[in-house]
Amino acid sequence: MVSTGALRAHLLAARLAGTVATSREASLRSYRLFAARDPRVVIGLDPEGAWGERDLLRLMAERCGVSADPACVSGLDVIDPERTLSGLDAFADRIGEAAQRRVPVLLGTGHPHRLLGFYAALADALSAAGCAVLTPAHGRCVDITTRFGLRTYNLAYVRGVALVREPGAPSTGRETGAHTHSPLPVRTALAAAAGAGGPLPELVIGDHGWVCGAGQLGFEAIGLADTDDPALFVGEAEGSVSVVVPLDDAVRSDYYRPLTRYVLNRACLSQ
């Protein structure tokens, strides 16, 4: 069991919260691109509001704890650990409710090298609680526009967690999958589930496009997001995303293990 005090100390020591590795420049650039409705940053969300740069800065200050001062334009960004803890509590409560009701769930990540273990532990626990962990469209091709042009990936599942791989990539070892913010993988998975006539997820758990893409389609979605991921927090503010946990989503994978224990303990699930 991880106490709140111990977890707060870990968040700061591992730089999951407090001063994080994400630069202020990267965060502000994302806010500018979101305000311009750049699909690389909107990642599947169709915002209802106008959301200019100042609006986004105020929102991220409120939801994450970043500086609200527009004159602060350089250095490292900051996440308030109390907001991370509050988000983790709400995140765990949603998972606990899903487990109690034994609803079908879908998990996916655009950060497989960092977050696969975190989500896989949740998938294991939810499966043990009687939830169907869905794996629709396994092996399906997904064409994603990247900075290198249009690239084809394969949708795959590792320990119940969806990710994308380049064709021919090994299915075992350290090379688990590719980094992506795209909502196309979750759209592909949800369309395949609907087309197959099987169960649809009542909860989608993940990050980036997995959360925004699912939430925009009306599925309950919860996830993790960094200070340069405004789309998830806009979705939460507008109601299309249920819960977002503010934290650095790109630290060492083992640094997320205390978060796993905390979430599963609060959700009354065993690992």
N, C-alpha and C positions, 0 to 999 in steps of 0.2 A: 504494500500500500504506500502511495506517495502522498504526503500531506501537502496542503496548500502552500505552507511556508517553504517546504523543501522544493516544491515545483517552481515557486517564484524565484528562489535562489538559482535553480537550474536554468530557468529561462534566461536569466541575466548572465550567468557564467558561460552558457553555450551561445550567447548572443542570438537566441531565438526572439528575444524581446530586449528592451533597453536600446542601446546603440547597436544597430544591425549593420550588416555588410552592404545593404542596398544604398546606393548613393542618392543624395538629394536630387542631383541632376537627372538620374534615371527616373525617379518618381515624378518630378515636374514634367519631364518629357512625356511620360505616359499620360499625365493629366491633359497636356496640350493635344496629344493625339486622340484621346478619348473625346475631348471637346469638339474635335474635327470629325468625329465618328469614323476614325480609322478602324477597319475591321480587325487589324492585328491586335488592337487594344480593347475594342468593344466585345470581342470574342463570343459572339452569338447573342448578345443582349440587344434588345430594341428599346432603349430608354424612353420613358414617357416624358420626362422633363428635358429642359434645354441643356442643363449641366455644362456651364462654361467653366473655364479654368479656376476662377475664384470660388465657384460653387463646389467644385471637386476638392479644392484645397481645404475648404471649411469642413466638408464631409469627412475627408481623411483625417483631419485633426480630431474630429469628434469620434470617429470609429476606431482609429489606430493610435492616436496620440502624437502624430507628426506635428511639427511646428506649423502654426497657422499664419505665420508671418511670410508674406509673398517676397519680402526682401531677403529671406534666407534661401539662397540659391545654390549652395555648395556644401560639401562635407558629407557626412554619413547621416542617414535618416534614423528616426527613433520610433519605437513602438512601446506604448505604455503596457507594462506587464500585467497591470490590473485589468486592462481591456482584453488581453490574451486569456487570462484566467476566467473572466466572465464569459468569453466566447467559448472556451473549452467546456465550461459547465453547461451552457445551452446546447452545444454540440453533443455532449454526452447524454443529456436528457432526451434529445431526439432519437439517438441510437437506442437508449433504454426503452423508449416508447415503441420503437419499431420491433425490438426483440419481444416485448410483452405481447404485442399484437401478432407477431410472427408474419410480418408482411414481406413480400418479395423486395429485394434490394439490388441495386447496381452500384458497383464501385469502379472508379476509373481515375487515372492520374496522367498528367502531362509532365510530371517530375519523377519518373520511375527510378532513377538512380538514387534519389534522396528519400522519396516517400513511399516506395513500394512496401517496405516492411511495416510501416505504420498502418496503411490501409489493409494489408494482408492479415494482420492481427485482428483488425475489426471484422474482416470477412470470416475468419475462422470462428470468432466468438459469436457472430450473428448466425452462422450456419449451425453451430452447436446449440443455439437457442431455438432453432426450428425455422429460421428464415430461409427462404430460397434465395441463394446468391446467384443471380442471373448472369449468363455468359452469351448473350445473343451476338450473332454476326462474327463469330470466331473465324479468323482467317480471311475475312472480307477485305477487299482492297479499298483504301481511302486515299483520294487525291487531295493533297494539302498544298496550298501556296506558301512557300517559304521565301526567305531573302535570296535563295539560290534558284528560284523559279518553282514551277509545279513539280512536286515529287509524289511518288506513289508509296504508300506505307501499307502494311498489313495490320489489321486489328487482331490483337492476341490477348489472352488472359493468363496471368501468372498468379497462382494461389487465389483465384477468384477476383483478381483486380485487372481491369482492362488497361491496355496501353497500346502504343503503336510501335511497330518495328519496320526497319527497312527490309525489303524482300531479300531473302538469303541470309539475314542476320541470325546468329546462333540463338537457340531457344533456352540455353542454359549458360551459367557462368555470370561474370560481372556485367556483361553487355545485355542488360535487361530490356532496353527499349529506348525510344527517341524522346527528346524534349519537345513538347508542342503546347501551344496555347489554343489550338483550333477547336471549335465546337463541332466540327464534322465527325469526329469519331463517335461522340455520344449521339448525334443525330442518326448516324448509320446504325448504331446498336439499337436505339429505340425504334427505328423504322423496321428493323429486322424482327424485333420482338413483337411488334404489332402485326406484321405481315404473317408471322408464324402462328398467330392466334393463341399464343401462350400467355402466361402472366406478364403484366407490365410492372415495372418497379413502382412501389409506393414511396420509396426514398432513394435518392441518388446521392452518393457520397464521393467527394473528390476535390478537384481544384481546377482553376482556369476554365477552359471551354466546357469541361464536363459539368461544372456547376451552372455556368451561365446558359449553356445550350439547353440543358435539361429544364432549368427554371423558366426559361423563355417559352418552352413548350408546355408549361403547366404542371410539371412534375415537382414534387417537393425536393429541394436540393440544399445540401449543406456542405461546407468545405473550408479550406484553409486559403489564406491569401496574404501576400506581402504588400509593402507600401506602394509598390509600382503596379498593383493590380486593382485599379479603381472600379472595374466593371462589377466585380463581385459585391463590393460595398454599395454601389449604386443599386444593384439588384436587390440587396437586402433592404436598403432605404425605401425602395419602391414596392417591395413585397413579393417580387418574383423569386427571390432567394430567401430561404428561411433563416439560416445561420451562417455567419462567416467568422472564422477565428483569425485575428491578425497576428501574424508571426513571420519570421524569415523562413521561406519555404525551400531554401537551398543550402542548409548546413549539412554536416555529416549525418548520414542516415541513423547512426546509433544514438545521436542526440535526441531523437524523437521517441526513444523507448520509454523514458519516464512519462511522457505525454500519453503514450499508449496505456500504460498501467493506470494512470490517473483517470482517463476516460472510461476504461472498462470497469474500474472499481466504482465510479460514480453511476455508471449504467447498470450496475449489478450483474456484470457478465464476467466469467472467468476467462483467462487466456488459454 
